[in-house]
Amino acid sequence: MIYMMESKLYIIPTPIGNLKDITLRALEVLKESDVIYCEDSRNTIKLLNHYNIKGNLISYHEHNENSRIDEILENLRENKVLSLVSDAGMPGISDPGHVIIKKLIEEKMPFEVLPGPSATITALVLSGLDNEKFSFLGFFPRKNKDRNEFLEDLKNRPETVIIYESVHRIVDTLKNLSSNFPNRQVAVIREMTKIYEEVIRGSLQEVYDIYREKENVKGEFVIVLDSYEVEEKLDIKKLLEIELEKGLTKKSAISEVSKKYGLRKNEVYQISLEIGDGLEE
């Protein structure tokens, strides 16, 4: 080592899939750390073994964050070099880390954040959707009340939105999203940076239809959702008029447009009232 590593807590992002996606500086800090606080030692040990690093691993996860704070502060007072890693990506982004960072700021204790892998940014670029403005909203809510509020919030977001989801809930989440925003463009990214990386792009209705037919789906998912402005491009009134010109009744035209574009019938019906009276029901 050329210089003495400074005593502080280093926040170290780790690969989101491919173990080669780690910086030389991150490896150097891990090698020199007196303690490596990790979300799950079984995952972290794979990374350390891959690079022949011997580390003193101590668990740091959402269930023991608060109880670890005093220990970390004491270690820093003893001038130890500490590292914090999560299972994948940047600690503190939908992973443990935020609590201790806030505490270190309050206590005026030193810490440093190293740049590196981020599932959020990687997925955004890979999606091909607008990345001038975007929001990261974490995991799709599990509780009905939270989910309804989440969906209501999505209705008027003028920016691209990034959401995480687990393999066990991806189909249900796509169903929820597609039933509310069937025509909004989306990219669903699975197993990012790994051998079986997969990106499926299209409207939410199209992508949901693909996933509900899939069997034995595996992996970790990032959903990148386009802004609400895309939905405004769908001229429902014009689509109804096209169907009516074909000779369909108003009722049949409503049914056809709803089915073809994955829209709710009540929404299409309300717009049909703008076309005028006297049309055959």
C-alpha positions, -999 to +999 in steps of 0.1 A: +000+000+000+014+034-010-003+054+017-020+049+050-058+044+046-076+071+065-099+061+093-135+066+082-166+046+070-163+040+032-196+034+015-188+010-013-211+000-042-207-036-053-215-053-086-252-057-095-245-089-113-212-093-130-184-095-104-160-077-128-181-045-123-162-031-094-136-004-092-099-008-084-103+017-056-132-002-041-111-034-040-082-015-024-105-001+004-120-036+010-085-051+014-075-024+039-106-024+059-105-035+095-142-043+094-166-048+064-202-043+073-224-062+049-260-069+043-256-107+039-222-123+045-231-152+022-233-128-008-203-106+002-180-135+007-184-145-029-171-112-040-142-112-016-132-148-025-133-138-062-107-112-055-088-131-028-097-106-001-097-117+035-122-096+054-137-093+089-174-094+080-201-081+103-238-081+094-255-047+088-291-049+075-325-033+079-332-053+111-301-043+130-291-009+116-299+010+148-281-015+170-249-013+149-246+025+151-228+027+185-204-001+174-195+017+142-190+051+160-168+034+186-147+017+158-142+051+142-131+067+174-105+039+176-092+050+142-104+019+124-110+017+086-145+006+080-165-004+049-202-007+042-215-028+014-250-041+004-257-072-015-256-053-048-253-017-060-250+014-038-257+011-001-285+035+010-305+032-022-333+008-013-307-010+008-293-005+043-270+025+048-291+056+050-296+054+088-259+053+096-250+080+071-275+104+088-260+095+122-225+101+110-235+136+097-251+143+131-220+132+150-196+149+125-179+116+119-160+110+087-174+089+058-168+087+021-190+075-007-172+057-036-187+058-071-197+026-088-225+003-099-261+014-096-290-006-109-311+026-111-289+045-135-279+014-155-315+005-161-325+041-170-299+042-198-306+007-209-343+014-212-339+039-240-365+062-224-361+099-217-334+104-191-334+142-189-357+140-158-364+109-138-375+097-103-365+066-084-395+054-064-381+022-048-401-010-046-438-011-057-459-010-025-474-042-011-503-028+009-535-018-010-537+017+005-501+025-003-504+009-037-534+031-046-517+062-035-486+052-055-507+046-087-525+079-082-491+097-079-479+081-112-508+096-131-493+131-133-456+125-132-440+143-161-407+124-158-395+088-163-400+066-133-378+038-120-392+010-098-377-021-083-396-054-081-390-090-070-395-121-090-424-132-068-444-100-075-434-089-110-465-102-128-489-088-102-472-054-103-473-053-141-510-062-139-516-033-116-496-009-137-511-020-170-547-018-157-541+019-149-517+029-177-521+003-205-505+025-232-476+040-212-443+028-226-421+007-203-389-013-202-388-043-179-352-053-173-343-087-158-309-100-145-290-068-154-253-073-163-257-111-159-255-139-185-293-140-190-299-102-190-332-095-207-350-062-217-386-063-228-399-029-242-434-019-253-466-006-238-475-018-203-503-038-217-480-055-242-453-063-217-478-075-191-493-099-217-458-113-224-450-118-187-483-134-177-475-161-203-440-167-192-431-198-171-404-202-144-395-165-145-363-159-124-341-130-115-343-094-102-363-067-120-362-030-127-392-014-143-386+019-162-418+037-169-423+065-194-439+098-184-477+104-185-473+127-216-470+096-238-506+087-229-519+120-242-508+111-277-536+085-279-566+103-294-595+081-281-621+103-298-604+099-332-601+061-327-639+059-319-647+080-350-626+056-372-646+026-358-679+044-364-669+051-400-665+014-405-702+010-397-700-001-361-726+010-336-714+033-308-716+005-283-695-018-305-670+010-312-665+016-275-660-022-270-636-024-299-614+006-289-613-006-253-602-041-262-577-030-289-559-004-268-563-019-234-585+009-221-612+009-195-647+009-211-660+036-188-632+060-199-639+053-236-676+057-230-671+091-214-651+103-244-677+089-268-702+114-254-681+142-270-688+128-305-724+139-305-759+126-303-779+107-329-754+078-333-768+043-332-763+026-299 
